[in-house]
Amino acid sequence: MARKPRASRESVAYREEHAAVQQVQSQPLRVVRPRTKRHMGAARAQQLLCVALVLSIAGAILYSQMTLTRLTREVSQKEGQVETLSSEYVSLKAQQDRTLSLSYIEQYAQNKLGMVKMDVNQIEYIEMANPDRIEVSRQNGSLHGAISGLVKSFNAILEYLG
């Protein structure tokens, strides 16, 4: 940068500069008063309020993070339980299918209960000397016989429906 030449006493710039300095010196000095206790107390209260606000926001964020961590842990535990129960369900379903299969039932009957399949030569036919017979007694066509027949029929229908 180019230096500004100094003004000499005879130059116009010197006189203007000197006049400006004189004018500034002739103005009365402005007294700066220190802040009063009231102003300082208000500023201090504002600072404390800001600090309290920042601390409360930080506390709220910390609390929400703790809650989030706790809930995340609970969700992962529940997912583990669901996984365990799901695998147990698959295992029990396979066991149920196995126990209901005919081959398993047949093996159980043979091994545990000592049962065997019947061969053709083991079948025995029994002939009865007197085959079963049904005899229907006929009563005369009285009113008493007709009513008792209706009652029997009605009872048979009720037994069938019941």
VODRENSE-461540 format. One line per 10 residues: number of its first residue (from 1); for each residue x, z, y of N, C-alpha, C, CB. Coordinates in nm, 4 decimals. Glycine has a CB too. Layout:
N
NUM = X Z Y X Z Y X Z Y X Z Y ~ ... $
//
This chain:
162
1 = 0.0832 0.0000 -0.1172 0.0000 0.0000 0.0000 0.0879 0.0000 0.1237 -0.0948 0.1200 -0.0003 ~ 0.0386 -0.0592 0.2230 0.1143 -0.0633 0.3483 0.0943 0.0668 0.4218 0.0714 -0.1829 0.4366 ~ 0.2035 0.1179 0.4766 0.1946 0.2423 0.5520 0.1422 0.2170 0.6896 0.3289 0.3109 0.5597 ~ 0.0655 0.3093 0.7324 0.0097 0.2990 0.8666 0.1174 0.3460 0.9651 -0.1229 0.3838 0.8808 ~ 0.1467 0.2657 1.0647 0.2510 0.3090 1.1599 0.2016 0.4284 1.2393 0.2906 0.1933 1.2560 ~ 0.2967 0.5179 1.2689 0.2620 0.6350 1.3474 0.2384 0.5975 1.4918 0.3707 0.7403 1.3376 ~ 0.1445 0.6657 1.5448 0.1140 0.6342 1.6845 0.2094 0.7093 1.7759 -0.0329 0.6697 1.7186 ~ 0.2534 0.6436 1.8743 0.3393 0.7100 1.9734 0.2519 0.7652 2.0838 0.4461 0.6123 2.0314 ~ 0.3110 0.8486 2.1747 0.2321 0.9140 2.2785 0.1763 0.8164 2.3792 0.3150 1.0164 2.3493 ~ 0.2354 0.7050 2.3943 0.1873 0.6103 2.4941 0.0814 0.5169 2.4378 0.3024 0.5298 2.5489 $
11 = 0.0646 0.5106 2.3090 -0.0279 0.4130 2.2522 -0.1721 0.4613 2.2635 0.0071 0.3851 2.1059 ~ -0.2643 0.3672 2.2485 -0.4067 0.3952 2.2585 -0.4518 0.4745 2.1359 -0.4878 0.2638 2.2720 ~ -0.3947 0.4446 2.0251 -0.4342 0.5125 1.9026 -0.4006 0.6605 1.9114 -0.3655 0.4490 1.7808 ~ -0.2877 0.6932 1.9757 -0.2497 0.8324 1.9891 -0.3498 0.9055 2.0753 -0.1097 0.8450 2.0475 ~ -0.3884 0.8408 2.1834 -0.4827 0.9065 2.2729 -0.6183 0.9270 2.2052 -0.4995 0.8247 2.4009 ~ -0.6623 0.8322 2.1304 -0.7913 0.8460 2.0612 -0.7837 0.9549 1.9539 -0.8332 0.7113 1.9974 ~ -0.6718 0.9592 1.8873 -0.6549 1.0614 1.7840 -0.6478 1.1989 1.8471 -0.5288 1.0347 1.7006 ~ -0.5771 1.2091 1.9555 -0.5636 1.3356 2.0251 -0.7002 1.3813 2.0788 -0.4610 1.3232 2.1398 ~ -0.7808 1.2897 2.1280 -0.9133 1.3226 2.1806 -1.0037 1.3717 2.0683 -0.9764 1.2001 2.2506 ~ -0.9926 1.3098 1.9513 -1.0760 1.3513 1.8369 -1.0382 1.4909 1.7927 -1.0614 1.2527 1.7189 $
21 = -0.9090 1.5217 1.7916 -0.8636 1.6540 1.7519 -0.9112 1.7572 1.8520 -0.7110 1.6579 1.7392 ~ -0.9056 1.7244 1.9773 -0.9512 1.8162 2.0812 -1.1010 1.8439 2.0686 -0.9196 1.7594 2.2197 ~ -1.1736 1.7387 2.0375 -1.3182 1.7535 2.0259 -1.3514 1.8446 1.9074 -1.3865 1.6150 2.0096 ~ -1.2825 1.8293 1.7958 -1.3064 1.9134 1.6793 -1.2690 2.0575 1.7106 -1.2270 1.8623 1.5578 ~ -1.1605 2.0773 1.7829 -1.1165 2.2119 1.8158 -1.2098 2.2788 1.9153 -0.9760 2.2088 1.8710 ~ -1.2759 2.1996 1.9987 -1.3644 2.2583 2.0985 -1.4995 2.2980 2.0388 -1.3851 2.1607 2.2134 ~ -1.5360 2.2449 1.9236 -1.6644 2.2813 1.8621 -1.6555 2.4244 1.8099 -1.7020 2.1824 1.7465 ~ -1.7653 2.4958 1.8192 -1.7615 2.6326 1.7709 -1.7485 2.6332 1.6178 -1.8884 2.7097 1.8159 ~ -1.6825 2.7297 1.5671 -1.6627 2.7424 1.4227 -1.7932 2.7885 1.3563 -1.5470 2.8423 1.3916 ~ -1.8189 2.7280 1.2478 -1.9384 2.7642 1.1727 -1.9003 2.8734 1.0744 -1.9999 2.6405 1.0990 $
31 = -1.9746 2.9793 1.0764 -1.9437 3.0934 0.9920 -2.0185 3.0757 0.8595 -1.9827 3.2284 1.0622 ~ -1.9435 3.0802 0.7524 -2.0036 3.0713 0.6203 -2.0191 3.2135 0.5696 -1.9173 2.9835 0.5221 ~ -2.1417 3.2498 0.5488 -2.1687 3.3852 0.5041 -2.1667 3.3879 0.3515 -2.3049 3.4361 0.5592 ~ -2.1160 3.4917 0.2965 -2.1196 3.5007 0.1499 -2.2651 3.5173 0.1036 -2.0311 3.6202 0.0989 ~ -2.2900 3.4751 -0.0152 -2.4261 3.4853 -0.0684 -2.4659 3.6321 -0.0770 -2.4369 3.4172 -0.2079 ~ -2.5900 3.6510 -0.0526 -2.6388 3.7879 -0.0584 -2.6631 3.8274 -0.2043 -2.7684 3.8037 0.0253 ~ -2.6856 3.9531 -0.2247 -2.7096 4.0038 -0.3597 -2.8370 3.9437 -0.4179 -2.7188 4.1571 -0.3588 ~ -2.9317 3.9151 -0.3311 -3.0571 3.8573 -0.3784 -3.0342 3.7169 -0.4344 -3.1606 3.8532 -0.2646 ~ -2.9528 3.6383 -0.3614 -2.9221 3.5036 -0.4095 -2.8401 3.5091 -0.5381 -2.8465 3.4240 -0.3018 ~ -2.7480 3.6027 -0.5434 -2.6640 3.6149 -0.6630 -2.7465 3.6643 -0.7824 -2.5457 3.7109 -0.6363 $
41 = -2.8411 3.7526 -0.7589 -2.9275 3.8026 -0.8662 -3.0156 3.6913 -0.9221 -3.0147 3.9181 -0.8153 ~ -3.0667 3.6064 -0.8352 -3.1511 3.4953 -0.8804 -3.0687 3.3969 -0.9629 -3.2161 3.4232 -0.7597 ~ -2.9471 3.3689 -0.9178 -2.8599 3.2778 -0.9925 -2.8234 3.3391 -1.1278 -2.7316 3.2458 -0.9113 ~ -2.7984 3.4678 -1.1277 -2.7637 3.5371 -1.2514 -2.8827 3.5356 -1.3484 -2.7200 3.6827 -1.2216 ~ -3.0027 3.5550 -1.2949 -3.1228 3.5518 -1.3775 -3.1433 3.4119 -1.4371 -3.2460 3.5937 -1.2948 ~ -3.1176 3.3082 -1.3602 -3.1289 3.1710 -1.4106 -3.0274 3.1461 -1.5217 -3.1085 3.0693 -1.2964 ~ -2.9058 3.1972 -1.5016 -2.8033 3.1801 -1.6046 -2.8441 3.2527 -1.7327 -2.6665 3.2321 -1.5546 ~ -2.8930 3.3742 -1.7188 -2.9359 3.4499 -1.8361 -3.0540 3.3819 -1.9059 -2.9736 3.5930 -1.7959 ~ -3.1440 3.3272 -1.8283 -3.2580 3.2558 -1.8850 -3.2113 3.1326 -1.9634 -3.3561 3.2144 -1.7735 ~ -3.1158 3.0592 -1.9081 -3.0622 2.9413 -1.9779 -2.9922 2.9822 -2.1070 -2.9644 2.8641 -1.8869 $
51 = -2.9139 3.0892 -2.1028 -2.8449 3.1370 -2.2230 -2.9466 3.1809 -2.3280 -2.7493 3.2537 -2.1886 ~ -3.0508 3.2518 -2.2855 -3.1546 3.2961 -2.3790 -3.2270 3.1760 -2.4402 -3.2556 3.3886 -2.3079 ~ -3.2532 3.0742 -2.3607 -3.3193 2.9539 -2.4099 -3.2320 2.8824 -2.5137 -3.3518 2.8593 -2.2930 ~ -3.1040 2.8688 -2.4838 -3.0121 2.8027 -2.5777 -3.0023 2.8829 -2.7074 -2.8715 2.7859 -2.5142 ~ -2.9923 3.0163 -2.6963 -2.9842 3.0995 -2.8165 -3.1124 3.0933 -2.8992 -2.9546 3.2438 -2.7782 ~ -3.2275 3.0906 -2.8330 -3.3533 3.0825 -2.9086 -3.3667 2.9475 -2.9780 -3.4736 3.1059 -2.8156 ~ -3.3245 2.8396 -2.9142 -3.3280 2.7076 -2.9786 -3.2330 2.7061 -3.0975 -3.2905 2.5954 -2.8778 ~ -3.1131 2.7619 -3.0798 -3.0170 2.7671 -3.1910 -3.0728 2.8517 -3.3054 -2.8808 2.8245 -3.1432 ~ -3.1382 2.9616 -3.2752 -3.1994 3.0453 -3.3785 -3.3102 2.9713 -3.4521 -3.2548 3.1734 -3.3168 ~ -3.3914 2.8970 -3.3779 -3.4999 2.8210 -3.4417 -3.4432 2.7132 -3.5341 -3.5914 2.7564 -3.3348 $
61 = -3.3387 2.6466 -3.4908 -3.2751 2.5442 -3.5753 -3.2150 2.6088 -3.6992 -3.1657 2.4674 -3.4965 ~ -3.1495 2.7216 -3.6834 -3.0895 2.7915 -3.7972 -3.1976 2.8367 -3.8961 -3.0072 2.9130 -3.7485 ~ -3.3073 2.8909 -3.8463 -3.4163 2.9357 -3.9324 -3.4776 2.8182 -4.0085 -3.5238 3.0071 -3.8496 ~ -3.4982 2.7064 -3.9388 -3.5568 2.5903 -4.0067 -3.4624 2.5352 -4.1129 -3.5911 2.4806 -3.9051 ~ -3.3334 2.5387 -4.0887 -3.2367 2.4928 -4.1893 -3.2374 2.5859 -4.3112 -3.0943 2.4855 -4.1283 ~ -3.2481 2.7168 -4.2872 -3.2550 2.8114 -4.3987 -3.3809 2.7870 -4.4817 -3.2525 2.9567 -4.3468 ~ -3.4926 2.7656 -4.4150 -3.6179 2.7382 -4.4848 -3.6082 2.6086 -4.5642 -3.7345 2.7308 -4.3854 ~ -3.5489 2.5069 -4.5042 -3.5315 2.3792 -4.5726 -3.4445 2.3949 -4.6966 -3.4701 2.2760 -4.4780 ~ -3.3379 2.4724 -4.6861 -3.2492 2.4953 -4.8003 -3.3228 2.5693 -4.9112 -3.1245 2.5745 -4.7572 ~ -3.3993 2.6714 -4.8755 -3.4744 2.7478 -4.9754 -3.5769 2.6603 -5.0461 -3.5439 2.8672 -4.9100 $
71 = -3.6502 2.5794 -4.9696 -3.7517 2.4935 -5.0299 -3.6887 2.3847 -5.1163 -3.8384 2.4304 -4.9216 ~ -3.5745 2.3335 -5.0745 -3.5045 2.2332 -5.1552 -3.4607 2.2932 -5.2880 -3.3825 2.1774 -5.0792 ~ -3.4115 2.4167 -5.2854 -3.3713 2.4844 -5.4082 -3.4920 2.5056 -5.4994 -3.3040 2.6190 -5.3759 ~ -3.6054 2.5461 -5.4435 -3.7262 2.5663 -5.5234 -3.7735 2.4349 -5.5855 -3.8377 2.6271 -5.4371 ~ -3.7676 2.3267 -5.5081 -3.8091 2.1962 -5.5598 -3.7196 2.1539 -5.6753 -3.8060 2.0899 -5.4485 ~ -3.5894 2.1752 -5.6616 -3.4987 2.1363 -5.7703 -3.5231 2.2222 -5.8948 -3.3514 2.1490 -5.7250 ~ -3.5544 2.3508 -5.8773 -3.5868 2.4355 -5.9919 -3.7148 2.3873 -6.0605 -3.6020 2.5823 -5.9477 ~ -3.8157 2.3546 -5.9810 -3.9422 2.3066 -6.0377 -3.9217 2.1723 -6.1086 -4.0498 2.2930 -5.9269 ~ -3.8370 2.0859 -6.0531 -3.8087 1.9588 -6.1191 -3.7392 1.9829 -6.2523 -3.7223 1.8690 -6.0292 ~ -3.6508 2.0817 -6.2576 -3.5861 2.1168 -6.3843 -3.6878 2.1669 -6.4855 -3.4781 2.2229 -6.3619 $
81 = -3.7821 2.2493 -6.4402 -3.8863 2.2986 -6.5303 -3.9739 2.1843 -6.5809 -3.9726 2.4037 -6.4595 ~ -4.0071 2.0911 -6.4916 -4.0878 1.9761 -6.5324 -4.0134 1.8937 -6.6367 -4.1236 1.8886 -6.4105 ~ -3.8843 1.8751 -6.6157 -3.8033 1.7993 -6.7107 -3.7999 1.8695 -6.8462 -3.6606 1.7805 -6.6567 ~ -3.7812 2.0012 -6.8458 -3.7784 2.0778 -6.9700 -3.9128 2.0690 -7.0423 -3.7427 2.2246 -6.9418 ~ -4.0213 2.0889 -6.9675 -4.1541 2.0825 -7.0284 -4.1868 1.9421 -7.0782 -4.2599 2.1278 -6.9287 ~ -4.1407 1.8421 -7.0074 -4.1640 1.7046 -7.0502 -4.0934 1.6756 -7.1824 -4.1168 1.6065 -6.9426 ~ -3.9689 1.7203 -7.1951 -3.8972 1.6984 -7.3210 -3.9610 1.7796 -7.4339 -3.7479 1.7359 -7.3058 ~ -4.0095 1.9002 -7.4032 -4.0781 1.9805 -7.5037 -4.2081 1.9126 -7.5470 -4.1068 2.1216 -7.4494 ~ -4.2790 1.8513 -7.4516 -4.4014 1.7785 -7.4835 -4.3715 1.6619 -7.5777 -4.4688 1.7274 -7.3548 ~ -4.2649 1.5876 -7.5476 -4.2289 1.4737 -7.6332 -4.1956 1.5230 -7.7735 -4.1087 1.3953 -7.5734 $
91 = -4.1222 1.6347 -7.7809 -4.0865 1.6903 -7.9108 -4.2102 1.7337 -7.9886 -3.9916 1.8082 -7.8933 ~ -4.3007 1.8044 -7.9227 -4.4233 1.8504 -7.9903 -4.5132 1.7334 -8.0292 -4.5010 1.9474 -7.8999 ~ -4.5176 1.6311 -7.9472 -4.5984 1.5129 -7.9784 -4.5430 1.4432 -8.1021 -4.6018 1.4151 -7.8582 ~ -4.4106 1.4325 -8.1119 -4.3493 1.3715 -8.2302 -4.3764 1.4565 -8.3534 -4.1973 1.3536 -8.2102 ~ -4.3686 1.5890 -8.3398 -4.3960 1.6782 -8.4515 -4.5422 1.6657 -8.4948 -4.3632 1.8238 -8.4134 ~ -4.6328 1.6548 -8.4010 -4.7747 1.6383 -8.4334 -4.7967 1.5068 -8.5075 -4.8611 1.6430 -8.3053 ~ -4.7365 1.4002 -8.4583 -4.7517 1.2712 -8.5258 -4.6969 1.2783 -8.6685 -4.6799 1.1598 -8.4464 ~ -4.5859 1.3487 -8.6842 -4.5247 1.3603 -8.8166 -4.6145 1.4408 -8.9102 -4.3856 1.4261 -8.8064 ~ -4.6718 1.5512 -8.8610 -4.7539 1.6360 -8.9480 -4.8877 1.5720 -8.9804 -4.7766 1.7710 -8.8831 ~ -4.9342 1.4819 -8.8984 -5.0620 1.4173 -8.9260 -5.0473 1.2891 -9.0066 -5.1328 1.3876 -8.7970 $
101 = -4.9274 1.2485 -9.0356 -4.9102 1.1270 -9.1150 -4.9452 1.1562 -9.2607 -4.7647 1.0729 -9.1032 ~ -4.9949 1.0548 -9.3292 -5.0397 1.0726 -9.4671 -4.9227 1.1026 -9.5600 -5.1140 0.9482 -9.5152 ~ -4.8079 1.0448 -9.5335 -4.6926 1.0699 -9.6215 -4.6490 1.2164 -9.6112 -4.5741 0.9757 -9.5850 ~ -4.6552 1.2740 -9.4908 -4.6175 1.4152 -9.4751 -4.7175 1.5047 -9.5469 -4.6092 1.4536 -9.3255 ~ -4.8451 1.4728 -9.5337 -4.9483 1.5533 -9.5994 -4.9309 1.5459 -9.7515 -5.0906 1.5049 -9.5582 ~ -4.9009 1.4262 -9.8003 -4.8802 1.4091 -9.9440 -4.7586 1.4887 -9.9922 -4.8629 1.2604 -9.9777 ~ -4.6488 1.4834 -9.9147 -4.5288 1.5595 -9.9524 -4.5560 1.7096 -9.9475 -4.4107 1.5240 -9.8594 ~ -4.6284 1.7553 -9.8488 -4.6607 1.8972 -9.8369 -4.7456 1.9427 -9.9556 -4.7345 1.9251 -9.7044 ~ -4.8434 1.8601 -9.9916 -4.9304 1.8964 -10.1037 -4.8508 1.9025 -10.2339 -5.0466 1.7957 -10.1170 ~ -4.7565 1.8113 -10.2519 -4.6786 1.8104 -10.3752 -4.5756 1.9230 -10.3774 -4.6090 1.6761 -10.3923 $
111 = -4.4999 1.9395 -10.2692 -4.3886 2.0343 -10.2673 -4.4338 2.1788 -10.2463 -4.2909 1.9959 -10.1589 ~ -4.5195 2.2037 -10.1516 -4.5578 2.3407 -10.1174 -4.6733 2.3921 -10.2022 -4.5951 2.3488 -9.9714 ~ -4.7707 2.3051 -10.2268 -4.8904 2.3498 -10.2967 -4.8886 2.3167 -10.4459 -5.0117 2.2883 -10.2331 ~ -4.7927 2.2360 -10.4901 -4.7814 2.2021 -10.6314 -4.8876 2.1057 -10.6807 -4.7873 2.3257 -10.7123 ~ -4.9431 2.0278 -10.5943 -5.0461 1.9323 -10.6338 -4.9798 1.8008 -10.6745 -5.1480 1.9094 -10.5184 ~ -5.0467 1.7289 -10.7639 -4.9974 1.5972 -10.8061 -5.1132 1.4994 -10.8015 -4.9344 1.6025 -10.9495 ~ -5.0768 1.3713 -10.7932 -5.1800 1.2686 -10.7935 -5.2375 1.2568 -10.9338 -5.1235 1.1323 -10.7450 ~ -5.3623 1.2229 -10.9387 -5.4312 1.2119 -11.0660 -5.4069 1.0723 -11.1246 -5.5832 1.2397 -11.0490 ~ -5.3701 1.0706 -11.2502 -5.3532 0.9426 -11.3187 -5.4858 0.8992 -11.3789 -5.2443 0.9521 -11.4282 ~ -5.4921 0.7756 -11.4205 -5.6137 0.7219 -11.4793 -5.6455 0.7924 -11.6112 -5.6003 0.5707 -11.5012 $
121 = -5.5413 0.8269 -11.6870 -5.5666 0.8917 -11.8159 -5.6112 1.0377 -11.8012 -5.4417 0.8852 -11.9018 ~ -5.6028 1.0933 -11.6804 -5.6464 1.2302 -11.6595 -5.7950 1.2402 -11.6262 -5.5653 1.2929 -11.5497 ~ -5.8595 1.1301 -11.6034 -6.0009 1.1317 -11.5676 -6.0825 1.1561 -11.6933 -6.0433 0.9988 -11.4986 ~ -6.1717 1.2511 -11.6876 -6.2580 1.2832 -11.8001 -6.4028 1.2664 -11.7570 -6.2317 1.4272 -11.8516 ~ -6.4768 1.2047 -11.8425 -6.6179 1.1863 -11.8159 -6.6965 1.2855 -11.9013 -6.6617 1.0397 -11.8447 ~ -6.7948 1.3476 -11.8458 -6.8760 1.4472 -11.9157 -7.0160 1.3898 -11.9318 -6.8792 1.5842 -11.8383 ~ -7.0635 1.3939 -12.0527 -7.2000 1.3493 -12.0780 -7.2864 1.4705 -12.1058 -7.2058 1.2490 -12.1963 ~ -7.3971 1.4705 -12.0419 -7.4885 1.5835 -12.0598 -7.5938 1.5467 -12.1624 -7.5549 1.6240 -11.9255 ~ -7.6266 1.6432 -12.2441 -7.7266 1.6187 -12.3475 -7.8641 1.6042 -12.2848 -7.7267 1.7320 -12.4514 ~ -7.8960 1.6879 -12.1902 -8.0251 1.6794 -12.1232 -7.9992 1.6386 -11.9776 -8.1037 1.8165 -12.1319 $
131 = -8.0214 1.5168 -11.9415 -7.9982 1.4781 -11.8018 -8.0954 1.5502 -11.7083 -8.0124 1.3253 -11.7853 ~ -8.0562 1.5635 -11.5848 -8.1409 1.6312 -11.4858 -8.2691 1.5516 -11.4676 -8.0665 1.6476 -11.3496 ~ -8.3784 1.6251 -11.4587 -8.5070 1.5605 -11.4375 -8.5794 1.6297 -11.3238 -8.5922 1.5626 -11.5661 ~ -8.6623 1.5550 -11.2640 -8.7460 1.6088 -11.1577 -8.8900 1.5928 -11.2019 -8.7197 1.5372 -11.0204 ~ -8.9611 1.7010 -11.1948 -9.1016 1.6967 -11.2300 -9.1824 1.7301 -11.1065 -9.1339 1.7938 -11.3461 ~ -9.2788 1.6519 -11.0799 -9.3672 1.6748 -10.9670 -9.5002 1.7188 -11.0244 -9.3821 1.5468 -10.8768 ~ -9.5404 1.8362 -10.9885 -9.6679 1.8867 -11.0385 -9.7765 1.8378 -10.9446 -9.6682 2.0432 -11.0493 ~ -9.8784 1.7953 -10.9997 -9.9877 1.7454 -10.9186 -10.1005 1.8471 -10.9210 -10.0363 1.6071 -10.9687 ~ -10.1338 1.8877 -10.8015 -10.2489 1.9766 -10.7913 -10.3687 1.8915 -10.7534 -10.2248 2.0915 -10.6869 ~ -10.4868 1.9479 -10.7756 -10.6032 1.8688 -10.7380 -10.6020 1.8492 -10.5882 -10.7348 1.9365 -10.7839 $
141 = -10.6712 1.7550 -10.5467 -10.6719 1.7118 -10.4077 -10.7469 1.8048 -10.3170 -10.7299 1.5766 -10.3969 ~ -10.7142 1.9299 -10.3195 -10.7827 2.0257 -10.2342 -10.7211 2.0268 -10.0949 -10.7776 2.1659 -10.2960 ~ -10.7949 2.0891 -10.0071 -10.7498 2.1025 -9.8683 -10.6256 2.1887 -9.8600 -10.8606 2.1618 -9.7810 ~ -10.6179 2.2900 -9.9432 -10.5008 2.3776 -9.9442 -10.3742 2.2990 -9.9813 -10.5222 2.4944 -10.0429 ~ -10.3783 2.2129 -10.0742 -10.2643 2.1310 -10.1155 -10.2208 2.0354 -10.0060 -10.2983 2.0530 -10.2410 ~ -10.3184 1.9800 -9.9353 -10.2862 1.8860 -9.8272 -10.2174 1.9580 -9.7111 -10.4140 1.8153 -9.7774 ~ -10.2642 2.0770 -9.6767 -10.2032 2.1528 -9.5650 -10.0639 2.1980 -9.6030 -10.2901 2.2756 -9.5265 ~ -10.0456 2.2455 -9.7233 -9.9115 2.2891 -9.7640 -9.8151 2.1703 -9.7684 -9.9168 2.3587 -9.9022 ~ -9.8626 2.0527 -9.8049 -9.7786 1.9321 -9.8023 -9.7360 1.8970 -9.6609 -9.8527 1.8139 -9.8646 ~ -9.8291 1.9089 -9.5654 -9.7962 1.8828 -9.4245 -9.6942 1.9839 -9.3716 -9.9237 1.8868 -9.3382 $
151 = -9.7113 2.1090 -9.4087 -9.6178 2.2132 -9.3640 -9.4790 2.1873 -9.4210 -9.6676 2.3537 -9.4061 ~ -9.4709 2.1504 -9.5469 -9.3417 2.1204 -9.6090 -9.2750 2.0003 -9.5419 -9.3594 2.0936 -9.7593 ~ -9.3547 1.8989 -9.5126 -9.3003 1.7799 -9.4451 -9.2490 1.8160 -9.3057 -9.4080 1.6689 -9.4352 ~ -9.3256 1.8975 -9.2355 -9.2851 1.9388 -9.1008 -9.1562 2.0209 -9.1069 -9.3977 2.0205 -9.0325 ~ -9.1473 2.1104 -9.2042 -9.0249 2.1906 -9.2207 -8.9052 2.1029 -9.2564 -9.0451 2.2977 -9.3292 ~ -8.9278 2.0007 -9.3360 -8.8189 1.9100 -9.3728 -8.7694 1.8346 -9.2489 -8.8654 1.8102 -9.4823 ~ -8.8610 1.7937 -9.1653 -8.8235 1.7233 -9.0400 -8.7457 1.8166 -8.9485 -8.9499 1.6698 -8.9661 ~ -8.7901 1.9417 -8.9351 -8.7201 2.0383 -8.8503 -8.5793 2.0659 -8.9027 -8.7995 2.1692 -8.8419 ~ -8.5639 2.0760 -9.0364 -8.4317 2.0981 -9.0937 -8.3392 1.9798 -9.0676 -8.4428 2.1237 -9.2435 ~ -8.3955 1.8616 -9.0753 -8.3164 1.7415 -9.0507 -8.2700 1.7346 -8.9055 -8.3973 1.6169 -9.0860 $
161 = -8.3582 1.7685 -8.8133 -8.3225 1.7649 -8.6703 -8.2315 1.8805 -8.6315 -8.4486 1.7680 -8.5841 ~ -8.2439 1.9926 -8.6959 -8.1686 2.1121 -8.6610 -8.0319 2.1058 -8.7114 -8.2337 2.2334 -8.7119 $
//
